[in-house]
Amino acid sequence: AQPCQENGLTRQETLHTHGIRTQADGSVPAEKALQKLEQGNVRYVEGMPRQRNFDADARQALAQHGQNPFATIIGCADSRCPLEIVFDAQPGDIFVLRNAGNTCTHAEGSMVGSVEYSVGHLHTNLILVLGHTRCGAIAGGSAAALSKTDKSQSETQPVSTLDKLLAGLAPVALQAQAELPAGSSLEEVAAHAVKVNVFHTIEKLLTYSKLLREKVREGEVVIQGAIYDIVS
């Protein structure tokens, strides 16, 4: 007998033990998790998301049987980057952490601790750091870093929490500038800094978290970087 089809996919591929991903399902290997994200993004780009019905039964299943996301994603808080939509995911699929600039410039408990929770307690095997084009935080951090040499130290002291966040992105902007030809514009530096920042966040996660370093070293967890083009 042929498996039943549902929106072009077999029921075995679309249904979990309780109709939605919960702790009753097995964890997903990093390679498979990345493939699932790529496939979801293709559906999003092609305008063909899966037709789902996240009803009361699905909510009850998640509440009763617990979450079991197949990947952890660190993304930007930019409202143009809704990660569940970008990857055509539904509740219970991905563990999402977002802040301005998808950054980890300090050992923030909220960010590093949350990643450790997803890996240690939810057993996600893939961490994806996702930057995006035309990022306002990166543009602001780049502008602040490149203009700092023209101002006195007192003029450039952070005066707000946002200023501190942008100041934390200065190393990213300066590295991006150093990797580009001399005389590159602010826009060019900021565009390249988006990529540099992804690697910077990965580096900081490994620097600040012994748990992540050990799991990556042992091959239990994979950290990947990517950039979402908000235009295409």
WOPEJO-V827722 format. One record per helix or strand. SS is the DSSP state (H for helix, E for strand). FROM is the first residue (numbers start at 1). TO is the last residue. Records with the same first field share a line. If there is no record, write none. Layout:
SS = FROM-TO ; FROM-TO
//
This chain:
E = 5-6 ; 9-10 ; 71-76 ; 94-99 ; 126-132 ; 222-228
H = 11-14 ; 30-45 ; 56-65 ; 83-86 ; 109-120 ; 136-150 ; 154-156 ; 161-168 ; 170-179 ; 186-208 ; 210-217
//
